Amino acid sequence: MSDRVMQYERMVYSWIHKLGISVDMDDFAQIGRLAVYEGLKKSDVDDKLVEASLIYGLIRNRLIDEIRRRGKLKLEVTGDESMLDGVDDTSNDVSLWLHDAKLILNDVEYRCVQMMLRGYTQQEIGQRIGKSRSTVKFYQQNIRKKLSHLR
Protein backbone atom coordinates (compact mmCIF):
# COMPACT_ATOMS: atom_id res chain seq x y z
CA MET A 1 0.00 0.00 0.00
CA SER A 2 2.87 2.41 0.76
CA ASP A 3 4.06 2.20 -2.86
CA ARG A 4 0.60 3.22 -4.03
CA VAL A 5 0.56 6.13 -1.57
CA MET A 6 3.93 7.30 -2.90
CA GLN A 7 2.53 7.29 -6.46
CA TYR A 8 0.44 10.29 -5.40
CA GLU A 9 3.32 12.20 -3.82
CA ARG A 10 3.51 14.68 -6.70
CA MET A 11 -0.20 15.39 -6.35
CA VAL A 12 0.26 16.10 -2.63
CA TYR A 13 3.11 18.55 -3.29
CA SER A 14 1.19 20.10 -6.14
CA TRP A 15 -1.64 20.97 -3.75
CA ILE A 16 0.83 22.24 -1.15
CA HIS A 17 2.20 24.59 -3.81
CA LYS A 18 -1.25 25.65 -5.08
CA LEU A 19 -2.36 26.54 -1.56
CA GLY A 20 0.77 28.59 -0.94
CA ILE A 21 1.94 26.51 1.99
CA SER A 22 5.52 27.45 2.81
CA VAL A 23 5.87 26.51 6.47
CA ASP A 24 5.62 23.09 8.06
CA MET A 25 5.62 21.51 4.60
CA ASP A 26 6.55 18.08 5.99
CA ASP A 27 3.53 18.14 8.29
CA PHE A 28 1.24 19.10 5.41
CA ALA A 29 2.81 16.45 3.17
CA GLN A 30 2.05 13.84 5.82
CA ILE A 31 -1.57 15.04 6.00
CA GLY A 32 -1.73 14.72 2.22
CA ARG A 33 -0.32 11.19 2.37
CA LEU A 34 -2.91 10.23 4.96
CA ALA A 35 -5.60 11.58 2.62
CA VAL A 36 -4.17 9.41 -0.17
CA TYR A 37 -4.20 6.37 2.11
CA GLU A 38 -7.80 7.12 3.08
CA GLY A 39 -8.74 7.48 -0.58
CA LEU A 40 -7.10 4.21 -1.51
CA LYS A 41 -9.00 2.43 1.24
CA LYS A 42 -12.29 3.96 0.09
CA SER A 43 -11.70 3.31 -3.57
CA ASP A 44 -13.17 -0.06 -4.41
CA VAL A 45 -13.15 0.37 -8.18
CA ASP A 46 -10.47 -0.61 -10.65
CA ASP A 47 -10.86 2.65 -12.56
CA LYS A 48 -7.70 4.67 -11.92
CA LEU A 49 -9.36 7.89 -13.08
CA VAL A 50 -12.12 7.58 -10.48
CA GLU A 51 -9.55 6.73 -7.85
CA ALA A 52 -7.37 9.71 -8.78
CA SER A 53 -10.35 12.07 -8.73
CA LEU A 54 -11.36 10.89 -5.27
CA ILE A 55 -7.83 11.24 -3.94
CA TYR A 56 -7.37 14.64 -5.57
CA GLY A 57 -10.39 15.99 -3.70
CA LEU A 58 -9.41 14.36 -0.41
CA ILE A 59 -5.90 15.82 -0.50
CA ARG A 60 -7.24 19.29 -1.21
CA ASN A 61 -9.91 19.13 1.49
CA ARG A 62 -7.59 17.73 4.18
CA LEU A 63 -4.93 20.35 3.50
CA ILE A 64 -7.45 23.19 3.57
CA ASP A 65 -8.95 21.85 6.79
CA GLU A 66 -5.51 21.82 8.41
CA ILE A 67 -4.69 25.31 7.18
CA ARG A 68 -7.94 26.57 8.59
CA ARG A 69 -7.24 24.89 11.90
CA ARG A 70 -3.93 26.66 12.02
CA GLY A 71 -5.52 29.95 11.04
CA LYS A 72 -3.16 30.59 8.14
CA LEU A 73 -5.61 30.73 5.27
CA LYS A 74 -8.15 33.34 4.28
CA LEU A 75 -11.60 31.90 3.72
CA GLU A 76 -11.79 32.86 0.05
CA VAL A 77 -9.39 30.05 -0.95
CA THR A 78 -12.13 27.42 -1.07
CA GLY A 79 -14.78 29.65 -2.64
CA ASP A 80 -17.34 28.17 -0.23
CA GLU A 81 -17.49 31.39 1.73
CA SER A 82 -17.48 33.78 -1.24
CA MET A 83 -19.36 36.48 0.62
CA LEU A 84 -16.17 37.08 2.59
CA ASP A 85 -13.99 37.71 -0.49
CA GLY A 86 -11.81 40.71 0.03
CA VAL A 87 -12.44 40.88 3.76
CA ASP A 88 -9.15 40.82 5.61
CA ASP A 89 -9.76 39.75 9.18
CA THR A 90 -6.89 41.90 10.43
CA SER A 91 -8.29 45.17 9.10
CA ASN A 92 -10.69 47.68 10.56
CA ASP A 93 -12.96 46.99 7.59
CA VAL A 94 -13.95 43.74 9.24
CA SER A 95 -15.39 45.54 12.23
CA LEU A 96 -17.56 47.67 9.97
CA TRP A 97 -18.48 44.69 7.83
CA LEU A 98 -19.40 42.62 10.88
CA HIS A 99 -21.48 45.46 12.30
CA ASP A 100 -23.48 45.62 9.06
CA ALA A 101 -23.72 41.82 8.93
CA LYS A 102 -25.09 41.68 12.48
CA LEU A 103 -27.94 43.98 11.45
CA ILE A 104 -28.89 41.70 8.55
CA LEU A 105 -28.31 38.19 9.89
CA ASN A 106 -30.12 36.26 12.58
CA ASP A 107 -28.15 35.22 15.67
CA VAL A 108 -27.19 31.74 14.44
CA GLU A 109 -26.05 33.01 11.03
CA TYR A 110 -23.99 35.73 12.69
CA ARG A 111 -22.31 33.17 14.98
CA CYS A 112 -21.52 31.10 11.88
CA VAL A 113 -19.87 34.10 10.21
CA GLN A 114 -17.77 34.76 13.31
CA MET A 115 -16.58 31.15 13.38
CA MET A 116 -15.91 31.18 9.63
CA LEU A 117 -13.70 34.24 10.07
CA ARG A 118 -11.78 32.33 12.73
CA GLY A 119 -11.20 29.48 10.26
CA TYR A 120 -13.59 26.85 11.62
CA THR A 121 -14.72 24.17 9.17
CA GLN A 122 -18.39 23.49 8.49
CA GLN A 123 -18.13 20.38 10.67
CA GLU A 124 -16.62 22.32 13.57
CA ILE A 125 -19.23 25.06 13.30
CA GLY A 126 -21.98 22.44 13.31
CA GLN A 127 -20.60 20.82 16.43
CA ARG A 128 -20.44 24.16 18.24
CA ILE A 129 -24.00 25.19 17.37
CA GLY A 130 -25.51 21.72 17.61
CA LYS A 131 -26.39 21.38 13.92
CA SER A 132 -25.31 19.07 11.12
CA ARG A 133 -22.69 20.01 8.52
CA SER A 134 -25.39 20.19 5.85
CA THR A 135 -27.39 22.64 7.99
CA VAL A 136 -24.29 24.81 8.36
CA LYS A 137 -23.81 24.66 4.60
CA PHE A 138 -27.43 25.81 4.17
CA TYR A 139 -26.80 28.67 6.63
CA GLN A 140 -23.75 29.69 4.60
CA GLN A 141 -25.84 29.84 1.43
CA ASN A 142 -28.37 32.06 3.18
CA ILE A 143 -25.59 34.24 4.56
CA ARG A 144 -24.13 34.68 1.06
CA LYS A 145 -27.51 35.77 -0.28
CA LYS A 146 -28.18 38.17 2.57
CA LEU A 147 -24.72 39.73 2.51
CA SER A 148 -24.06 39.80 -1.21
CA HIS A 149 -24.54 43.59 -1.32
CA LEU A 150 -21.93 44.24 1.42
CA ARG A 151 -18.93 43.33 -0.75
C-alpha positions in Angstrom: 0.0 0.0 0.0 2.9 2.4 0.8 4.1 2.2 -2.9 0.6 3.2 -4.0 0.6 6.1 -1.6 3.9 7.3 -2.9 2.5 7.3 -6.5 0.4 10.3 -5.4 3.3 12.2 -3.8 3.5 14.7 -6.7 -0.2 15.4 -6.3 0.3 16.1 -2.6 3.1 18.6 -3.3 1.2 20.1 -6.1 -1.6 21.0 -3.7 0.8 22.2 -1.2 2.2 24.6 -3.8 -1.3 25.7 -5.1 -2.4 26.5 -1.6 0.8 28.6 -0.9 1.9 26.5 2.0 5.5 27.5 2.8 5.9 26.5 6.5 5.6 23.1 8.1 5.6 21.5 4.6 6.6 18.1 6.0 3.5 18.1 8.3 1.2 19.1 5.4 2.8 16.5 3.2 2.1 13.8 5.8 -1.6 15.0 6.0 -1.7 14.7 2.2 -0.3 11.2 2.4 -2.9 10.2 5.0 -5.6 11.6 2.6 -4.2 9.4 -0.2 -4.2 6.4 2.1 -7.8 7.1 3.1 -8.7 7.5 -0.6 -7.1 4.2 -1.5 -9.0 2.4 1.2 -12.3 4.0 0.1 -11.7 3.3 -3.6 -13.2 -0.1 -4.4 -13.1 0.4 -8.2 -10.5 -0.6 -10.6 -10.9 2.6 -12.6 -7.7 4.7 -11.9 -9.4 7.9 -13.1 -12.1 7.6 -10.5 -9.5 6.7 -7.8 -7.4 9.7 -8.8 -10.3 12.1 -8.7 -11.4 10.9 -5.3 -7.8 11.2 -3.9 -7.4 14.6 -5.6 -10.4 16.0 -3.7 -9.4 14.4 -0.4 -5.9 15.8 -0.5 -7.2 19.3 -1.2 -9.9 19.1 1.5 -7.6 17.7 4.2 -4.9 20.3 3.5 -7.4 23.2 3.6 -9.0 21.9 6.8 -5.5 21.8 8.4 -4.7 25.3 7.2 -7.9 26.6 8.6 -7.2 24.9 11.9 -3.9 26.7 12.0 -5.5 29.9 11.0 -3.2 30.6 8.1 -5.6 30.7 5.3 -8.2 33.3 4.3 -11.6 31.9 3.7 -11.8 32.9 0.1 -9.4 30.1 -0.9 -12.1 27.4 -1.1 -14.8 29.7 -2.6 -17.3 28.2 -0.2 -17.5 31.4 1.7 -17.5 33.8 -1.2 -19.4 36.5 0.6 -16.2 37.1 2.6 -14.0 37.7 -0.5 -11.8 40.7 0.0 -12.4 40.9 3.8 -9.2 40.8 5.6 -9.8 39.7 9.2 -6.9 41.9 10.4 -8.3 45.2 9.1 -10.7 47.7 10.6 -13.0 47.0 7.6 -13.9 43.7 9.2 -15.4 45.5 12.2 -17.6 47.7 10.0 -18.5 44.7 7.8 -19.4 42.6 10.9 -21.5 45.5 12.3 -23.5 45.6 9.1 -23.7 41.8 8.9 -25.1 41.7 12.5 -27.9 44.0 11.4 -28.9 41.7 8.6 -28.3 38.2 9.9 -30.1 36.3 12.6 -28.2 35.2 15.7 -27.2 31.7 14.4 -26.1 33.0 11.0 -24.0 35.7 12.7 -22.3 33.2 15.0 -21.5 31.1 11.9 -19.9 34.1 10.2 -17.8 34.8 13.3 -16.6 31.2 13.4 -15.9 31.2 9.6 -13.7 34.2 10.1 -11.8 32.3 12.7 -11.2 29.5 10.3 -13.6 26.8 11.6 -14.7 24.2 9.2 -18.4 23.5 8.5 -18.1 20.4 10.7 -16.6 22.3 13.6 -19.2 25.1 13.3 -22.0 22.4 13.3 -20.6 20.8 16.4 -20.4 24.2 18.2 -24.0 25.2 17.4 -25.5 21.7 17.6 -26.4 21.4 13.9 -25.3 19.1 11.1 -22.7 20.0 8.5 -25.4 20.2 5.8 -27.4 22.6 8.0 -24.3 24.8 8.4 -23.8 24.7 4.6 -27.4 25.8 4.2 -26.8 28.7 6.6 -23.7 29.7 4.6 -25.8 29.8 1.4 -28.4 32.1 3.2 -25.6 34.2 4.6 -24.1 34.7 1.1 -27.5 35.8 -0.3 -28.2 38.2 2.6 -24.7 39.7 2.5 -24.1 39.8 -1.2 -24.5 43.6 -1.3 -21.9 44.2 1.4 -18.9 43.3 -0.8 
